[in-house]
């Protein structure tokens, strides 16, 4: 059985250890909340309009507790807000000349990044997961349009690590590069790390040098975590973040939940009313992040979780998010990419049309499987339709998927457009 190096579990990261008492944390967060609201009121007309609509001023939002007075803004609202006030809905506080990056999420939703470096708050989670100065890290997240790879790159730079921006795919190349540079770290989805490790075995490339991994963008089963550690000597930890917010929670070596970032306020709320719920209750993740260039106040992610405030043996005192518990809608993440119900209809239309259709997500070992089930109209050629729809899945959903033609009446009327049938341990 492989053993994770003990040096990975020690060390001290001065600014991100998060050992401050709860009272000190609350004072710190109250202070930056008050300053961020003042800044957003003055510089972001979209934030100001939102506050004025409910009769609020900066004096109304001076603390974490005050945030509940501001209605939740849902991620699904952002495309309409940005179309009404292009390009960023009035939520960006810096002029375009000072925007250094613009990312695009499905919607489309544009996410600007201003001049501040490491504004995603990723370095604390990476340190907690065992990354240290001098590590050479393969970053296999996508560098195209989405920010995950970039936010982690900046966190690694703060820690003094070397990044190899390999991006997604090209498994044989990933194996070769990891061996050539002696990569000690991995960033990406857990399923792709498993694919790389399996491919290294098939290529008889020998043991890969990975010691630590930060994984995300999909569920991370405990069986896979154990396989990484016991069979490959890799300490794998996960974080939680979004393109709009950056990293808001991360695992420590104890792997007993994800500690909340001090520069993010995570509220678990009733999905309908937006009212904060007590610790231990299941609800929607509503977050406010200290991001001066793009302040998102009370942003509803659509993700569900539970928060636990009990002490952690690692010594960090921040409450912990107890995993990802699903979505408030039918939006589903497959191999790191969100699938929206409307994308099923877009795929069918682009593929030449069909009757009822449904995207079904299942699991084959450690891999997600996407199947588009369709009912074809009379006279439709199943082979030609399958080929066209397979190509349309790639174009619309940006994923590989297969097509299953089913008899008329197989898909019930009113069935979910996206049916997630995966089971997690």
C-alpha positions in Angstrom: 0.0 0.0 0.0 1.4 3.4 -0.9 1.8 6.0 1.8 1.4 9.8 1.5 4.5 11.6 2.5 4.2 13.0 6.1 5.8 16.3 5.1 2.6 17.1 3.2 0.5 17.1 6.4 2.7 19.6 8.3 3.7 23.2 7.7 2.1 26.5 8.5 0.7 29.0 6.0 0.6 32.3 7.9 -2.3 34.1 6.3 -4.7 31.2 5.6 -4.5 28.8 8.6 -7.8 30.1 9.8 -7.3 29.5 13.5 -8.9 32.8 14.6 -11.7 32.6 17.2 -15.2 32.9 15.9 -15.6 36.4 17.4 -12.5 37.6 15.6 -13.6 36.1 12.3 -17.0 37.8 12.6 -15.3 41.2 13.3 -13.1 40.7 10.3 -16.0 39.7 8.0 -18.2 42.5 9.2 -15.5 45.0 8.4 -14.9 43.8 4.8 -18.6 43.5 4.2 -19.2 47.1 5.2 -16.3 48.3 3.0 -17.3 46.1 0.0 -20.9 47.4 0.1 -19.8 51.0 0.2 -17.4 50.3 -2.7 -20.1 48.5 -4.8 -22.7 51.2 -4.1 -20.3 53.8 -5.5 -18.8 51.9 -8.4 -21.3 49.3 -9.5 -24.6 50.7 -10.8 -26.1 47.2 -11.0 -25.5 46.7 -7.2 -26.8 50.1 -6.4 -30.0 49.5 -8.4 -30.5 46.3 -6.7 -30.2 47.8 -3.2 -32.3 50.9 -4.0 -35.1 48.6 -5.3 -35.5 47.2 -1.8 -34.9 50.5 0.0 -31.4 49.7 1.2 -28.3 51.9 1.5 -24.7 51.1 2.5 -25.7 52.0 6.1 -28.3 49.1 5.9 -25.6 46.5 5.2 -22.8 46.8 7.8 -22.4 43.2 8.9 -22.9 39.5 8.0 -26.2 39.5 9.7 -27.4 42.5 7.7 -26.9 40.6 4.4 -30.2 38.7 4.9 -32.0 42.0 4.2 -30.8 41.9 0.6 -32.8 39.5 -1.7 -30.9 36.7 -3.3 -29.8 37.2 -6.9 -30.1 34.0 -8.8 -27.5 32.9 -11.3 -30.2 32.4 -13.9 -31.0 36.1 -13.7 -27.6 37.2 -14.8 -28.0 36.7 -18.6 -31.0 39.1 -18.7 -29.3 41.6 -16.4 -26.3 41.6 -18.6 -28.3 42.1 -21.8 -30.1 45.0 -20.2 -26.9 46.7 -19.1 -24.0 45.2 -21.2 -21.6 43.8 -20.9 -21.6 43.0 -17.1 -25.0 44.0 -15.9 -23.5 47.0 -14.0 -21.8 44.7 -11.5 -18.2 45.4 -12.5 -16.5 48.2 -10.5 -13.6 48.9 -12.9 -13.5 50.4 -16.4 -12.9 48.0 -19.3 -9.4 49.3 -19.7 -8.6 47.7 -16.3 -10.3 44.4 -16.9 -7.6 41.9 -17.5 -9.7 38.8 -18.2 -13.3 38.0 -19.2 -14.7 34.5 -18.8 -17.9 33.1 -20.2 -20.2 30.6 -18.5 -23.3 28.9 -20.1 -26.1 31.4 -20.3 -24.1 33.1 -21.6 -22.8 34.9 -18.4 -19.7 37.1 -18.7 -17.4 37.2 -15.7 -14.8 40.0 -15.6 -11.6 40.0 -13.6 -10.1 43.3 -12.7 -6.5 44.2 -11.9 -6.4 42.5 -8.4 -4.2 39.4 -8.4 -5.4 36.2 -6.7 -8.8 37.6 -6.1 -10.3 34.1 -6.2 -8.9 33.2 -2.8 -7.6 29.8 -3.9 -4.2 29.7 -2.2 -5.5 28.8 1.2 -7.3 25.7 -0.1 -4.3 24.6 -2.1 -2.0 24.9 0.9 -4.5 23.0 3.1 -4.5 20.3 0.4 -0.7 19.8 0.7 0.7 22.0 -2.1 4.0 23.6 -1.1 6.7 25.9 -2.6 8.7 24.1 -5.3 5.9 21.7 -6.4 5.6 21.2 -10.1 1.9 21.0 -10.9 -0.1 19.7 -14.0 -3.1 21.9 -14.4 -5.6 19.9 -16.5 -8.6 22.2 -16.0 -9.7 24.0 -19.2 -8.1 27.3 -20.0 -10.7 28.1 -22.6 -13.4 30.6 -21.5 -13.9 29.1 -18.0 -11.8 30.4 -15.1 -11.0 27.3 -13.0 -7.6 26.8 -14.4 -6.7 30.5 -14.1 -7.9 30.9 -10.5 -5.9 27.9 -9.3 -2.8 29.1 -11.3 -2.8 32.3 -9.4 -3.2 30.5 -6.1 -0.2 28.3 -6.9 1.9 31.3 -7.9 1.2 32.8 -4.4 2.5 29.6 -2.9 5.6 29.5 -5.1 4.7 26.5 -7.2 5.5 25.8 -10.9 2.5 25.3 -13.2 2.4 23.2 -16.4 -0.8 24.4 -18.1 -1.6 21.1 -19.9 -5.4 21.7 -20.1 -7.9 19.0 -20.8 -7.5 15.8 -22.8 -4.5 14.2 -24.5 -4.0 11.5 -21.9 -0.8 10.1 -23.4 0.7 13.6 -23.4 -0.3 14.2 -19.8 1.5 11.0 -18.8 4.6 11.9 -20.7 4.8 15.4 -19.4 4.2 14.3 -15.8 7.2 11.9 -16.1 9.4 14.4 -17.9 9.1 17.3 -15.5 8.6 15.2 -12.3 5.2 16.7 -11.6 4.4 16.4 -7.9 0.9 17.9 -8.1 -2.3 17.6 -10.1 -5.2 19.9 -10.7 -8.4 18.8 -12.5 -11.4 16.5 -12.2 -10.9 13.3 -10.1 -12.1 11.1 -13.0 -9.4 12.5 -15.3 -6.7 11.9 -12.7 -7.9 8.3 -12.5 -7.8 8.1 -16.3 -4.2 9.4 -16.4 -3.1 6.9 -13.8 -4.7 4.0 -15.6 -3.2 5.1 -18.9 0.2 5.3 -17.3 -0.2 1.6 -16.3 -1.3 0.6 -19.8 1.8 2.5 -21.2 4.1 0.8 -18.7 5.3 4.2 -17.9 5.9 3.3 -14.3 4.7 5.2 -11.2 3.8 8.8 -11.8 5.4 11.3 -9.4 2.1 12.9 -8.2 2.0 13.4 -4.4 -0.9 15.8 -4.0 -4.0 16.6 -6.0 -6.7 19.3 -5.9 -9.8 18.0 -7.6 -13.2 19.5 -8.3 -15.9 20.3 -10.9 -17.6 16.9 -10.2 -18.5 14.7 -7.2 -15.5 13.0 -5.5 -16.5 9.6 -4.1 -14.7 8.3 -1.1 -13.8 5.1 -2.9 -11.9 7.1 -5.4 -10.1 9.1 -2.7 -9.0 5.9 -1.1 -7.8 4.5 -4.4 -5.6 7.6 -5.0 -4.1 7.4 -1.5 -3.7 3.6 -1.1 -2.8 2.6 -4.6 -0.9 5.7 -5.8 0.3 7.6 -2.7 -1.6 10.7 -3.7 -3.3 12.9 -1.1 -6.3 14.2 -3.0 -8.5 17.0 -1.6 -11.3 18.9 -3.1 -12.5 22.5 -3.1 -15.8 24.2 -4.0 -16.1 27.3 -6.1 -17.9 28.8 -9.0 -16.9 31.0 -12.0 -18.8 33.9 -10.4 -17.3 33.6 -6.9 -14.0 31.9 -7.0 -13.1 29.3 -4.3 -15.4 29.5 -1.2 -14.6 26.2 0.6 -11.8 23.6 0.7 -10.8 20.4 2.4 -8.0 20.1 4.9 -5.9 16.9 5.5 -8.8 15.6 7.7 -11.1 15.5 4.7 -14.1 15.9 7.0 -15.9 18.7 5.1 -14.7 21.8 3.4 -13.7 24.8 5.5 -15.3 28.1 4.5 -12.9 30.8 3.2 -12.7 33.8 5.5 -13.1 36.1 2.5 -16.4 34.5 1.6 -19.7 34.5 3.4 -21.5 31.3 2.7 -25.2 31.2 3.8 -27.3 28.1 3.5 -30.7 29.5 2.6 -34.2 28.4 1.8 -34.3 28.1 -2.0 -37.7 29.8 -2.3 -37.5 32.6 0.4 -33.8 33.2 0.5 -33.9 33.2 4.3 -30.7 31.9 6.0 -31.1 28.5 7.7 -29.5 27.2 10.9 -26.3 25.1 10.7 -27.1 21.5 10.0 -30.1 22.2 7.7 -30.0 21.5 3.9 -30.4 24.5 1.7 -29.1 26.5 -1.2 -25.5 28.0 -1.2 -25.9 31.8 -1.2 -22.5 33.5 -1.2 -21.0 36.9 -0.8 -17.3 37.2 -1.7 -14.7 39.8 -1.1 -14.0 40.6 -4.7 -13.7 44.4 -5.2 -13.6 44.2 -9.0 -16.8 42.1 -9.4 -18.7 42.2 -6.1 -21.4 39.5 -5.9 -23.6 40.1 -2.9 -26.0 37.3 -1.8 -25.4 35.3 -5.0 -27.6 32.2 -5.3 -25.5 29.4 -6.8 -28.3 26.8 -7.2 -26.2 24.3 -5.3 -27.3 22.5 -2.1 -25.3 21.8 1.0 -25.2 21.6 4.8 -22.8 23.5 7.1 -21.3 22.2 10.3 -19.7 24.6 12.9 -18.2 21.9 15.1 -14.4 21.9 15.7 -12.1 20.2 13.2 -9.0 18.2 14.4 -6.8 20.1 11.9 -7.1 23.2 14.1 -8.8 25.4 11.6 -11.8 27.1 13.2 -13.8 28.0 10.1 -17.2 26.1 9.7 -17.3 23.3 7.2 -19.4 22.8 4.2 -20.4 19.1 4.2 -20.2 18.3 0.6 -22.2 19.1 -2.5 -25.8 17.8 -2.1 -27.2 18.4 -5.5 -29.0 21.3 -7.3 -32.1 23.2 -6.7 -33.1 22.8 -10.4 -32.4 20.3 -13.2 -29.0 21.7 -14.0 -26.4 18.9 -13.7 -22.6 18.9 -13.9 -21.1 16.2 -16.2 -17.4 15.8 -16.4 -17.0 19.3 -15.0 -19.4 21.0 -17.4 -23.0 22.2 -16.5 -25.8 20.8 -18.6 -29.0 23.0 -18.7 -32.4 21.6 -19.5 -32.7 24.1 -22.4 -29.5 22.7 -23.9 -31.4 19.4 -24.6 -33.9 21.3 -26.8 -31.0 23.2 -28.5 -29.2 20.0 -29.2 -32.3 18.4 -30.8 -33.0 21.5 -32.9 -29.3 21.6 -34.1 -29.4 17.9 -34.8 -32.3 18.1 -37.2 -35.2 17.8 -34.8 -36.9 14.9 -33.0 -39.9 14.3 -30.8 -39.4 14.1 -27.0 -35.8 14.0 -25.8 -34.0 13.6 -22.5 -30.4 13.7 -21.4 -29.6 10.8 -19.0 -26.4 10.9 -16.9 -25.1 7.6 -15.5 -21.8 6.3 -14.1 -19.5 3.7 -15.6 -16.8 3.0 -12.9 -15.3 6.4 -12.2 -16.5 7.9 -15.5 -19.6 10.0 -16.2 -21.7 8.7 -19.2 -24.0 11.1 -21.1 -26.8 9.6 -23.2 -29.3 11.6 -25.2 -32.5 9.5 -25.5 -34.7 10.7 -28.4 -38.0 9.7 -29.9 -37.9 10.1 -33.7 -40.9 11.1 -35.9 -42.2 8.9 -38.7 -39.9 8.4 -41.6 -36.8 9.6 -39.8 -33.6 7.6 -40.4 -32.2 6.5 -37.1 -28.6 6.2 -38.2 -28.5 9.7 -39.8 -30.3 11.2 -36.8 -27.9 9.6 -34.4 -24.9 10.9 -36.2 -26.3 14.5 -36.4 -27.4 14.5 -32.8 -24.0 13.2 -31.6 -22.3 16.1 -33.3 -24.9 18.5 -31.9 -24.1 17.2 -28.3 -20.5 18.3 -28.9 -21.4 21.6 -30.3 -24.1 22.6 -27.7 -23.1 20.9 -24.5 -19.3 20.8 -25.2 -19.2 17.1 -24.1 -18.9 13.7 -25.8 -22.2 11.8 -25.6 -24.0 9.0 -27.2 -27.5 8.9 -28.7 -30.2 6.3 -28.0 -33.2 6.2 -30.3 -36.2 4.9 -28.3 -39.8 4.1 -29.4 -42.4 6.8 -29.3 -44.0 7.0 -25.9 -40.9 5.8 -24.0 -40.2 9.2 -22.5 -43.1 10.2 -20.3 -44.8 13.5 -20.9 -43.4 16.1 -18.4 -40.3 14.0 -17.8 -37.1 15.8 -16.7 -35.0 17.2 -19.5 -31.9 16.1 -17.6 -32.2 12.9 -15.6 -29.2 12.3 -13.3 -29.2 8.7 -12.3 -25.7 8.6 -10.8 -25.2 7.1 -7.3 -22.4 8.3 -5.0 -21.0 6.5 -2.0 
